[in-house]
């Protein structure tokens, strides 16, 4: 996404060209998540971006919500959830790695309270884990521990596709990850690994003696009024449901109820609607639930400047982290935007926020028969960002 100043006149134009809701209606609007009536001006152009990308990439559906200053610019859905069933803005979908951002917020809240320190080794809570005396909480949250990712492990992939409805336990996932050697010494490189977040979730429970689902609800979802965001341990999604589709197994199929228990820590497997996702984007992007010091850690916990391929870690695994594009504590910082972009079983989503301009963009998409993009929601989010930040 490009980082270009949004002129004051453009913000005024956004306000004039959209259906806006005042603060008194914010919670009610998020719960109901109604579509903007007769989008016009900038709102209509945003819907046009979504529809154009939907057609270009052969997406089944796309749902978008954009706010400036916390106020609605547009909320809209295009395409179909199922054949002859139009997608609607109140439909729920999986939001995958957004739960990772929430876990890191809870971790930083514990740091703010003096309960833990980011650089404490995880041997305090997980002494039997490999290199537990060298891996820290910071390394888990920023995924710099060196622990391999089970998601790319052929053994895992074979089992997953043989039965995508099976439930995975956290211990199974950790064991699969640690069947392989670490990619590098803890803290010395960067590679994305779901195992880090499964372990982090278990440690948060051990620190607080509280189930992770309850921790996230009490410390994140409830304070933000995310009434449509829920944690499930298995495949159910509260209705109304946006259906997803995939070709991962070599043929086009409905993947809505594939079991997501492998995707992150038990208790952080979340579903939401687009209105909650927009609220989430702004809250995470402003550090609303943590101290200013912790917010700085969230954005750069020391990842900038590290990462890259080595003789033991290929370029597809160990990736350079730059000021312009790097992973923080459960978030991605990309050209000034603060985001998460989950992709799971035919679902793609983006929550992204531009500091200084107070722009929040939330997008959810589902793939069609010929879609090849891994995260098609990012294509729409990029188009919306370009529209909202273009020079006059």
C-alpha angles and dihedrals in degrees: 000000000000120000105221127152115260106221120230089241089057092053090050089050090052090054093049095045099052145061104255131197122207124231092261090065098042099101094041091048093050091051094048095035096196124186120254109263112239101342112217138177112000091358091057091047091053090053087048091056091052093048093045093052091043090057096040093052096035093240120176094218144349128197122190140182126181127186134182117199088357092299125117120261094171142338116193146150128207131186131017134304089203133354107305091355109109119219113248131200094244094059118119125229139171116277100188111178094029083083088060090059089050092051090053091049089055090048091052091047088057089050090051090053092049093243094124141001123232092233097052113121115246091232085092089072104015106033096161095056117107112269089357090151090059102037115083135197088254090057093052093049094046092039095236097125095105092235110145122246114248091202092076094041109113091220090058095043092051092051093044095053093043088061116005090177095063122114118239123207121218091241091054090053095047091047091051092051093049094048084086127058120260116270093229143343113294114280095006100102142004130251131152113248128170087203091072092061095044088055092044091054092053091048093050088055091050093048094050100026086227130118111258093236090058092045093054093044094049099039103033119009099043096045089050095045093239094164094161095051115094138168120232127186092206140018106301119117120192113241146295088055129199104216120225132208135199144182094200093119093048099268136067112264143153108265099175094118101037105135110259096191090115095056100082142330118326105262094033097071097113141185124192145159127249095261093056090047091056091050088048092051092055096042095050092041093054097041089237095162100043140052123273090251092052091046089058089052090049090057097043119007090171099292097117109101099019132093137065142130122300134179087271099038122050125221091253090062108029108052129186115249113216134181088252096049123018145131118252127180100319095327138085121231109205124172091329096314122114111217155149122211114190123190120187135156096336095323122112127181142169132198111185137166134193112211117219092027095053092222118155122188125188123183134173125184140176123208128244132214096283101030112130102171113112092212110016091171087071090060090056093043090051091051092050091047091052091049094049097043102040117125115257 
